[in-house]
Amino acid sequence: MADGKAGSALAATLPPLNICLQINISGEASKSGIAPADLPALARTVAALPRLRLRGLMAVPEAAADFEAQRQPHRALAELLADLKRQDLTLFSDLDTLSMGMSADLEAAVLEGATMVRIGSAIFGARSYPSNSTPA
């Protein structure tokens, strides 16, 4: 996306597309997202694209049973967002979204400033995945 393909592919007649950058806040190999250290450069690149509107950050932290351990990655993401705003209030004036927290850690995420949570399991129950025992 940073090369401008996503930004230039949007029709000029449509409003800019609101996006969040995904941060691999826990550093897990199994998770997508950029490293926190790479955020400032990517955020500046994305913010300069005319058809994209950088609204915030999102993350899916590593699962933790302890409440304080749940809070730490959410706090870190909130701090990254605050740091971006401090770097350039004009460029990052639209930053207002922290998408973090799911059913198992939503209280910790909200306490640390989440503005969007994903709580499907709390509403619909756990997902049931098809068995992989039968070859496709």
VMD Tcl script that builds the backbone (N, CA, C; Angstrom):
set m [mol new atoms 408]
animate dup $m
set s [atomselect $m all]
$s set {name element resname resid chain x y z} {
  {N N MET 1 A 0.812 -1.182 0.000}
  {CA C MET 1 A 0.000 0.000 0.000}
  {C C MET 1 A 0.857 1.248 0.000}
  {N N ALA 2 A 1.996 1.195 0.645}
  {CA C ALA 2 A 2.826 2.381 0.789}
  {C C ALA 2 A 3.310 2.929 -0.546}
  {N N ASP 3 A 3.272 2.121 -1.600}
  {CA C ASP 3 A 3.734 2.602 -2.892}
  {C C ASP 3 A 2.669 3.422 -3.611}
  {N N GLY 4 A 1.493 3.584 -3.009}
  {CA C GLY 4 A 0.464 4.427 -3.594}
  {C C GLY 4 A -0.561 3.706 -4.420}
  {N N LYS 5 A -0.423 2.396 -4.614}
  {CA C LYS 5 A -1.373 1.664 -5.444}
  {C C LYS 5 A -2.784 1.757 -4.886}
  {N N ALA 6 A -2.947 1.535 -3.603}
  {CA C ALA 6 A -4.290 1.582 -3.015}
  {C C ALA 6 A -4.858 2.989 -3.106}
  {N N GLY 7 A -4.033 3.973 -2.852}
  {CA C GLY 7 A -4.502 5.344 -2.891}
  {C C GLY 7 A -4.880 5.797 -4.291}
  {N N SER 8 A -4.141 5.382 -5.289}
  {CA C SER 8 A -4.435 5.823 -6.648}
  {C C SER 8 A -5.541 5.005 -7.301}
  {N N ALA 9 A -5.847 3.834 -6.755}
  {CA C ALA 9 A -6.874 2.984 -7.344}
  {C C ALA 9 A -8.287 3.470 -7.015}
  {N N LEU 10 A -8.426 4.302 -6.015}
  {CA C LEU 10 A -9.745 4.800 -5.646}
  {C C LEU 10 A -10.177 5.879 -6.629}
  {N N ALA 11 A -11.428 5.820 -6.998}
  {CA C ALA 11 A -11.960 6.806 -7.931}
  {C C ALA 11 A -11.898 8.201 -7.324}
  {N N ALA 12 A -11.530 9.164 -8.125}
  {CA C ALA 12 A -11.396 10.541 -7.651}
  {C C ALA 12 A -12.729 11.122 -7.204}
  {N N THR 13 A -13.836 10.540 -7.633}
  {CA C THR 13 A -15.149 11.058 -7.254}
  {C C THR 13 A -15.612 10.558 -5.889}
  {N N LEU 14 A -14.943 9.544 -5.357}
  {CA C LEU 14 A -15.310 9.011 -4.046}
  {C C LEU 14 A -14.552 9.738 -2.953}
  {N N PRO 15 A -15.140 9.796 -1.767}
  {CA C PRO 15 A -14.386 10.398 -0.666}
  {C C PRO 15 A -13.200 9.511 -0.308}
  {N N PRO 16 A -12.199 10.063 0.348}
  {CA C PRO 16 A -11.045 9.247 0.745}
  {C C PRO 16 A -11.481 8.077 1.619}
  {N N LEU 17 A -10.769 6.987 1.493}
  {CA C LEU 17 A -11.050 5.774 2.257}
  {C C LEU 17 A -10.403 5.887 3.631}
  {N N ASN 18 A -11.201 5.728 4.696}
  {CA C ASN 18 A -10.685 5.756 6.066}
  {C C ASN 18 A -9.980 4.439 6.348}
  {N N ILE 19 A -8.756 4.514 6.883}
  {CA C ILE 19 A -7.997 3.296 7.167}
  {C C ILE 19 A -7.334 3.370 8.538}
  {N N CYS 20 A -7.031 2.200 9.053}
  {CA C CYS 20 A -6.198 2.045 10.240}
  {C C CYS 20 A -4.992 1.210 9.835}
  {N N LEU 21 A -3.849 1.515 10.393}
  {CA C LEU 21 A -2.650 0.717 10.163}
  {C C LEU 21 A -2.574 -0.361 11.228}
  {N N GLN 22 A -2.316 -1.595 10.798}
  {CA C GLN 22 A -2.220 -2.706 11.735}
  {C C GLN 22 A -0.802 -2.812 12.269}
  {N N ILE 23 A -0.706 -2.842 13.597}
  {CA C ILE 23 A 0.571 -2.927 14.288}
  {C C ILE 23 A 0.679 -4.311 14.920}
  {N N ASN 24 A 1.799 -4.958 14.729}
  {CA C ASN 24 A 2.047 -6.243 15.394}
  {C C ASN 24 A 2.611 -5.901 16.775}
  {N N ILE 25 A 1.730 -5.523 17.667}
  {CA C ILE 25 A 2.105 -4.950 18.955}
  {C C ILE 25 A 2.793 -5.955 19.870}
  {N N SER 26 A 2.511 -7.247 19.704}
  {CA C SER 26 A 3.129 -8.267 20.549}
  {C C SER 26 A 4.337 -8.928 19.892}
  {N N GLY 27 A 4.613 -8.577 18.635}
  {CA C GLY 27 A 5.766 -9.138 17.944}
  {C C GLY 27 A 5.630 -10.614 17.607}
  {N N GLU 28 A 4.409 -11.099 17.492}
  {CA C GLU 28 A 4.182 -12.518 17.197}
  {C C GLU 28 A 4.399 -12.800 15.710}
  {N N ALA 29 A 5.094 -13.878 15.408}
  {CA C ALA 29 A 5.324 -14.277 14.021}
  {C C ALA 29 A 4.018 -14.676 13.341}
  {N N SER 30 A 3.050 -15.127 14.108}
  {CA C SER 30 A 1.780 -15.584 13.541}
  {C C SER 30 A 0.819 -14.437 13.239}
  {N N LYS 31 A 1.168 -13.221 13.598}
  {CA C LYS 31 A 0.276 -12.072 13.402}
  {C C LYS 31 A 0.801 -11.162 12.302}
  {N N SER 32 A -0.132 -10.517 11.632}
  {CA C SER 32 A 0.212 -9.541 10.608}
  {C C SER 32 A 0.425 -8.186 11.252}
  {N N GLY 33 A 0.876 -7.252 10.468}
  {CA C GLY 33 A 1.060 -5.893 10.927}
  {C C GLY 33 A 2.524 -5.496 10.905}
  {N N ILE 34 A 2.730 -4.205 11.018}
  {CA C ILE 34 A 4.090 -3.690 11.001}
  {C C ILE 34 A 4.643 -3.610 12.420}
  {N N ALA 35 A 5.943 -3.569 12.515}
  {CA C ALA 35 A 6.595 -3.403 13.808}
  {C C ALA 35 A 6.364 -1.970 14.291}
  {N N PRO 36 A 6.206 -1.774 15.588}
  {CA C PRO 36 A 6.009 -0.417 16.108}
  {C C PRO 36 A 7.070 0.580 15.632}
  {N N ALA 37 A 8.301 0.150 15.510}
  {CA C ALA 37 A 9.374 1.058 15.078}
  {C C ALA 37 A 9.178 1.557 13.646}
  {N N ASP 38 A 8.441 0.804 12.832}
  {CA C ASP 38 A 8.213 1.189 11.437}
  {C C ASP 38 A 7.019 2.122 11.264}
  {N N LEU 39 A 6.266 2.350 12.334}
  {CA C LEU 39 A 5.034 3.136 12.222}
  {C C LEU 39 A 5.243 4.567 11.758}
  {N N PRO 40 A 6.129 5.351 12.343}
  {CA C PRO 40 A 6.206 6.757 11.928}
  {C C PRO 40 A 6.417 6.947 10.428}
  {N N ALA 41 A 7.324 6.200 9.835}
  {CA C ALA 41 A 7.598 6.354 8.402}
  {C C ALA 41 A 6.394 5.936 7.560}
  {N N LEU 42 A 5.781 4.805 7.903}
  {CA C LEU 42 A 4.621 4.365 7.125}
  {C C LEU 42 A 3.449 5.328 7.300}
  {N N ALA 43 A 3.229 5.801 8.507}
  {CA C ALA 43 A 2.126 6.733 8.753}
  {C C ALA 43 A 2.296 8.007 7.927}
  {N N ARG 44 A 3.518 8.509 7.836}
  {CA C ARG 44 A 3.761 9.712 7.027}
  {C C ARG 44 A 3.499 9.435 5.538}
  {N N THR 45 A 3.912 8.273 5.075}
  {CA C THR 45 A 3.686 7.904 3.677}
  {C C THR 45 A 2.195 7.805 3.376}
  {N N VAL 46 A 1.465 7.104 4.241}
  {CA C VAL 46 A 0.025 6.926 4.032}
  {C C VAL 46 A -0.714 8.252 4.155}
  {N N ALA 47 A -0.342 9.072 5.136}
  {CA C ALA 47 A -1.016 10.350 5.330}
  {C C ALA 47 A -0.861 11.278 4.122}
  {N N ALA 48 A 0.186 11.072 3.351}
  {CA C ALA 48 A 0.430 11.904 2.170}
  {C C ALA 48 A -0.360 11.447 0.950}
  {N N LEU 49 A -0.982 10.279 1.020}
  {CA C LEU 49 A -1.754 9.773 -0.120}
  {C C LEU 49 A -3.127 10.447 -0.134}
  {N N PRO 50 A -3.476 11.092 -1.236}
  {CA C PRO 50 A -4.704 11.895 -1.261}
  {C C PRO 50 A -6.003 11.092 -1.171}
  {N N ARG 51 A -6.017 9.840 -1.549}
  {CA C ARG 51 A -7.263 9.067 -1.569}
  {C C ARG 51 A -7.441 8.218 -0.304}
  {N N LEU 52 A -6.475 8.283 0.603}
  {CA C LEU 52 A -6.580 7.556 1.870}
  {C C LEU 52 A -6.584 8.552 3.017}
  {N N ARG 53 A -7.358 8.242 4.040}
  {CA C ARG 53 A -7.417 9.080 5.245}
  {C C ARG 53 A -7.022 8.213 6.433}
  {N N LEU 54 A -5.848 8.436 6.957}
  {CA C LEU 54 A -5.366 7.672 8.097}
  {C C LEU 54 A -6.140 8.090 9.336}
  {N N ARG 55 A -6.915 7.135 9.877}
  {CA C ARG 55 A -7.768 7.433 11.027}
  {C C ARG 55 A -7.222 6.884 12.332}
  {N N GLY 56 A -6.368 5.834 12.263}
  {CA C GLY 56 A -5.864 5.305 13.518}
  {C C GLY 56 A -5.068 4.040 13.355}
  {N N LEU 57 A -5.008 3.309 14.471}
  {CA C LEU 57 A -4.223 2.087 14.545}
  {C C LEU 57 A -5.091 0.933 14.994}
  {N N MET 58 A -4.683 -0.267 14.615}
  {CA C MET 58 A -5.374 -1.472 15.066}
  {C C MET 58 A -4.343 -2.526 15.424}
  {N N ALA 59 A -4.736 -3.416 16.327}
  {CA C ALA 59 A -3.849 -4.508 16.725}
  {C C ALA 59 A -4.668 -5.643 17.321}
  {N N VAL 60 A -4.118 -6.830 17.210}
  {CA C VAL 60 A -4.658 -8.025 17.866}
  {C C VAL 60 A -3.516 -8.572 18.716}
  {N N PRO 61 A -3.469 -8.155 19.982}
  {CA C PRO 61 A -2.359 -8.583 20.834}
  {C C PRO 61 A -2.393 -10.075 21.152}
  {N N GLU 62 A -1.263 -10.550 21.616}
  {CA C GLU 62 A -1.146 -11.923 22.076}
  {C C GLU 62 A -2.110 -12.144 23.240}
  {N N ALA 63 A -2.758 -13.296 23.258}
  {CA C ALA 63 A -3.707 -13.612 24.331}
  {C C ALA 63 A -2.987 -13.665 25.675}
  {N N ALA 64 A -3.660 -13.141 26.699}
  {CA C ALA 64 A -3.116 -13.167 28.062}
  {C C ALA 64 A -4.279 -13.353 29.024}
  {N N ALA 65 A -4.105 -14.213 29.996}
  {CA C ALA 65 A -5.171 -14.488 30.964}
  {C C ALA 65 A -5.220 -13.426 32.054}
  {N N ASP 66 A -4.064 -12.874 32.421}
  {CA C ASP 66 A -3.967 -11.891 33.494}
  {C C ASP 66 A -4.400 -10.513 32.988}
  {N N PHE 67 A -5.259 -9.824 33.741}
  {CA C PHE 67 A -5.795 -8.530 33.323}
  {C C PHE 67 A -4.692 -7.500 33.078}
  {N N GLU 68 A -3.732 -7.399 33.956}
  {CA C GLU 68 A -2.646 -6.434 33.775}
  {C C GLU 68 A -1.813 -6.765 32.543}
  {N N ALA 69 A -1.614 -8.047 32.271}
  {CA C ALA 69 A -0.891 -8.459 31.063}
  {C C ALA 69 A -1.695 -8.117 29.808}
  {N N GLN 70 A -3.022 -8.139 29.887}
  {CA C GLN 70 A -3.870 -7.744 28.762}
  {C C GLN 70 A -3.746 -6.246 28.499}
  {N N ARG 71 A -3.653 -5.471 29.542}
  {CA C ARG 71 A -3.605 -4.015 29.401}
  {C C ARG 71 A -2.338 -3.528 28.702}
  {N N GLN 72 A -1.213 -4.186 28.943}
  {CA C GLN 72 A 0.087 -3.689 28.459}
  {C C GLN 72 A 0.126 -3.454 26.950}
  {N N PRO 73 A -0.247 -4.412 26.094}
  {CA C PRO 73 A -0.164 -4.130 24.648}
  {C C PRO 73 A -1.173 -3.076 24.193}
  {N N HIS 74 A -2.318 -3.008 24.856}
  {CA C HIS 74 A -3.305 -1.972 24.507}
  {C C HIS 74 A -2.765 -0.599 24.879}
  {N N ARG 75 A -2.116 -0.514 26.024}
  {CA C ARG 75 A -1.493 0.737 26.454}
  {C C ARG 75 A -0.396 1.139 25.466}
  {N N ALA 76 A 0.388 0.169 25.028}
  {CA C ALA 76 A 1.465 0.453 24.071}
  {C C ALA 76 A 0.908 0.990 22.755}
  {N N LEU 77 A -0.201 0.433 22.281}
  {CA C LEU 77 A -0.803 0.916 21.035}
  {C C LEU 77 A -1.329 2.335 21.217}
  {N N ALA 78 A -1.971 2.598 22.350}
  {CA C ALA 78 A -2.475 3.944 22.629}
  {C C ALA 78 A -1.317 4.948 22.673}
  {N N GLU 79 A -0.197 4.542 23.226}
  {CA C GLU 79 A 0.972 5.420 23.286}
  {C C GLU 79 A 1.537 5.685 21.892}
  {N N LEU 80 A 1.518 4.683 21.029}
  {CA C LEU 80 A 1.969 4.889 19.647}
  {C C LEU 80 A 1.102 5.924 18.936}
  {N N LEU 81 A -0.214 5.849 19.138}
  {CA C LEU 81 A -1.122 6.814 18.523}
  {C C LEU 81 A -0.842 8.212 19.063}
  {N N ALA 82 A -0.681 8.329 20.374}
  {CA C ALA 82 A -0.394 9.630 20.986}
  {C C ALA 82 A 0.936 10.186 20.479}
  {N N ASP 83 A 1.928 9.324 20.316}
  {CA C ASP 83 A 3.233 9.759 19.801}
  {C C ASP 83 A 3.121 10.330 18.392}
  {N N LEU 84 A 2.321 9.668 17.539}
  {CA C LEU 84 A 2.128 10.182 16.177}
  {C C LEU 84 A 1.511 11.564 16.210}
  {N N LYS 85 A 0.492 11.732 17.022}
  {CA C LYS 85 A -0.166 13.046 17.115}
  {C C LYS 85 A 0.822 14.112 17.571}
  {N N ARG 86 A 1.674 13.778 18.532}
  {CA C ARG 86 A 2.658 14.754 19.031}
  {C C ARG 86 A 3.687 15.115 17.959}
  {N N GLN 87 A 3.991 14.184 17.076}
  {CA C GLN 87 A 4.998 14.438 16.042}
  {C C GLN 87 A 4.537 15.497 15.044}
  {N N ASP 88 A 3.257 15.463 14.703}
  {CA C ASP 88 A 2.768 16.403 13.687}
  {C C ASP 88 A 1.244 16.511 13.797}
  {N N LEU 89 A 0.782 17.495 14.562}
  {CA C LEU 89 A -0.659 17.651 14.777}
  {C C LEU 89 A -1.412 17.959 13.489}
  {N N THR 90 A -0.779 18.622 12.554}
  {CA C THR 90 A -1.446 18.941 11.294}
  {C C THR 90 A -1.586 17.699 10.423}
  {N N LEU 91 A -0.491 17.002 10.210}
  {CA C LEU 91 A -0.503 15.812 9.353}
  {C C LEU 91 A -1.387 14.710 9.930}
  {N N PHE 92 A -1.382 14.554 11.245}
  {CA C PHE 92 A -2.113 13.464 11.882}
  {C C PHE 92 A -3.348 13.951 12.648}
  {N N SER 93 A -3.979 15.014 12.166}
  {CA C SER 93 A -5.134 15.594 12.866}
  {C C SER 93 A -6.364 14.685 12.857}
  {N N ASP 94 A -6.447 13.757 11.914}
  {CA C ASP 94 A -7.615 12.869 11.824}
  {C C ASP 94 A -7.489 11.614 12.682}
  {N N LEU 95 A -6.378 11.431 13.367}
  {CA C LEU 95 A -6.185 10.215 14.164}
  {C C LEU 95 A -7.132 10.210 15.360}
  {N N ASP 96 A -8.120 9.311 15.308}
  {CA C ASP 96 A -9.103 9.240 16.387}
  {C C ASP 96 A -9.560 7.811 16.670}
  {N N THR 97 A -8.923 6.822 16.046}
  {CA C THR 97 A -9.394 5.445 16.158}
  {C C THR 97 A -8.313 4.529 16.710}
  {N N LEU 98 A -8.692 3.788 17.741}
  {CA C LEU 98 A -7.862 2.712 18.278}
  {C C LEU 98 A -8.715 1.453 18.238}
  {N N SER 99 A -8.474 0.626 17.254}
  {CA C SER 99 A -9.207 -0.631 17.113}
  {C C SER 99 A -8.368 -1.723 17.758}
  {N N MET 100 A -8.791 -2.078 18.963}
  {CA C MET 100 A -8.032 -3.078 19.719}
  {C C MET 100 A -8.968 -3.716 20.719}
  {N N GLY 101 A -8.741 -4.964 20.997}
  {CA C GLY 101 A -9.566 -5.676 21.952}
  {C C GLY 101 A -10.591 -6.554 21.270}
  {N N MET 102 A -10.734 -7.737 21.823}
  {CA C MET 102 A -11.744 -8.671 21.357}
  {C C MET 102 A -12.503 -9.150 22.587}
  {N N SER 103 A -13.356 -10.110 22.406}
  {CA C SER 103 A -14.225 -10.554 23.494}
  {C C SER 103 A -13.461 -10.871 24.774}
  {N N ALA 104 A -12.320 -11.516 24.670}
  {CA C ALA 104 A -11.587 -11.975 25.851}
  {C C ALA 104 A -10.845 -10.858 26.583}
  {N N ASP 105 A -10.578 -9.739 25.900}
  {CA C ASP 105 A -9.805 -8.675 26.553}
  {C C ASP 105 A -10.411 -7.287 26.354}
  {N N LEU 106 A -11.710 -7.221 26.068}
  {CA C LEU 106 A -12.301 -5.936 25.751}
  {C C LEU 106 A -12.263 -4.955 26.912}
  {N N GLU 107 A -12.379 -5.425 28.158}
  {CA C GLU 107 A -12.326 -4.511 29.298}
  {C C GLU 107 A -10.964 -3.821 29.372}
  {N N ALA 108 A -9.893 -4.573 29.184}
  {CA C ALA 108 A -8.548 -4.000 29.202}
  {C C ALA 108 A -8.370 -3.012 28.054}
  {N N ALA 109 A -8.892 -3.355 26.877}
  {CA C ALA 109 A -8.759 -2.482 25.713}
  {C C ALA 109 A -9.514 -1.174 25.918}
  {N N VAL 110 A -10.730 -1.250 26.424}
  {CA C VAL 110 A -11.525 -0.042 26.658}
  {C C VAL 110 A -10.853 0.834 27.714}
  {N N LEU 111 A -10.350 0.220 28.760}
  {CA C LEU 111 A -9.657 0.957 29.809}
  {C C LEU 111 A -8.447 1.716 29.260}
  {N N GLU 112 A -7.815 1.172 28.228}
  {CA C GLU 112 A -6.630 1.804 27.637}
  {C C GLU 112 A -6.956 2.703 26.442}
  {N N GLY 113 A -8.244 2.914 26.153}
  {CA C GLY 113 A -8.617 3.897 25.145}
  {C C GLY 113 A -9.185 3.380 23.844}
  {N N ALA 114 A -9.538 2.106 23.751}
  {CA C ALA 114 A -10.104 1.577 22.511}
  {C C ALA 114 A -11.344 2.370 22.106}
  {N N THR 115 A -11.454 2.665 20.833}
  {CA C THR 115 A -12.660 3.295 20.302}
  {C C THR 115 A -13.450 2.311 19.446}
  {N N MET 116 A -12.852 1.144 19.183}
  {CA C MET 116 A -13.514 0.098 18.410}
  {C C MET 116 A -13.015 -1.240 18.940}
  {N N VAL 117 A -13.942 -2.153 19.241}
  {CA C VAL 117 A -13.588 -3.492 19.706}
  {C C VAL 117 A -14.306 -4.518 18.843}
  {N N ARG 118 A -13.743 -5.716 18.783}
  {CA C ARG 118 A -14.333 -6.806 18.002}
  {C C ARG 118 A -14.824 -7.847 19.007}
  {N N ILE 119 A -16.134 -7.969 19.131}
  {CA C ILE 119 A -16.703 -8.796 20.200}
  {C C ILE 119 A -17.671 -9.856 19.677}
  {N N GLY 120 A -17.386 -10.395 18.513}
  {CA C GLY 120 A -18.263 -11.401 17.918}
  {C C GLY 120 A -18.467 -12.621 18.785}
  {N N SER 121 A -17.413 -13.135 19.411}
  {CA C SER 121 A -17.544 -14.328 20.248}
  {C C SER 121 A -18.440 -14.069 21.456}
  {N N ALA 122 A -18.368 -12.870 22.012}
  {CA C ALA 122 A -19.211 -12.537 23.162}
  {C C ALA 122 A -20.684 -12.480 22.761}
  {N N ILE 123 A -20.956 -12.145 21.521}
  {CA C ILE 123 A -22.341 -12.032 21.046}
  {C C ILE 123 A -22.838 -13.359 20.477}
  {N N PHE 124 A -22.034 -13.973 19.618}
  {CA C PHE 124 A -22.472 -15.146 18.870}
  {C C PHE 124 A -21.921 -16.472 19.380}
  {N N GLY 125 A -20.993 -16.430 20.310}
  {CA C GLY 125 A -20.351 -17.649 20.799}
  {C C GLY 125 A -19.093 -17.936 20.008}
  {N N ALA 126 A -18.353 -18.911 20.479}
  {CA C ALA 126 A -17.094 -19.279 19.834}
  {C C ALA 126 A -17.344 -19.802 18.425}
  {N N ARG 127 A -16.406 -19.551 17.549}
  {CA C ARG 127 A -16.491 -20.062 16.179}
  {C C ARG 127 A -16.318 -21.568 16.192}
  {N N SER 128 A -16.962 -22.204 15.244}
  {CA C SER 128 A -16.690 -23.634 15.055}
  {C C SER 128 A -15.992 -23.765 13.707}
  {N N TYR 129 A -14.817 -24.342 13.752}
  {CA C TYR 129 A -14.012 -24.495 12.552}
  {C C TYR 129 A -14.202 -25.897 11.992}
  {N N PRO 130 A -14.227 -26.004 10.645}
  {CA C PRO 130 A -14.362 -27.333 10.055}
  {C C PRO 130 A -13.142 -28.195 10.379}
  {N N SER 131 A -13.357 -29.464 10.492}
  {CA C SER 131 A -12.271 -30.391 10.760}
  {C C SER 131 A -11.370 -30.511 9.552}
  {N N ASN 132 A -10.074 -30.565 9.788}
  {CA C ASN 132 A -9.115 -30.722 8.692}
  {C C ASN 132 A -8.727 -32.182 8.508}
  {N N SER 133 A -9.477 -33.080 9.126}
  {CA C SER 133 A -9.104 -34.484 9.069}
  {C C SER 133 A -9.440 -35.125 7.715}
  {N N THR 134 A -10.323 -34.534 6.954}
  {CA C THR 134 A -10.673 -35.065 5.645}
  {C C THR 134 A -9.969 -34.295 4.564}
  {N N PRO 135 A -9.188 -34.959 3.717}
  {CA C PRO 135 A -8.494 -34.244 2.641}
  {C C PRO 135 A -9.488 -33.570 1.695}
  {N N ALA 136 A -9.102 -32.419 1.195}
  {CA C ALA 136 A -9.968 -31.657 0.297}
  {C C ALA 136 A -9.955 -32.193 -1.101}
}
mol reanalyze $m
mol bondsrecalc $m
mol representation Tube
mol addrep $m
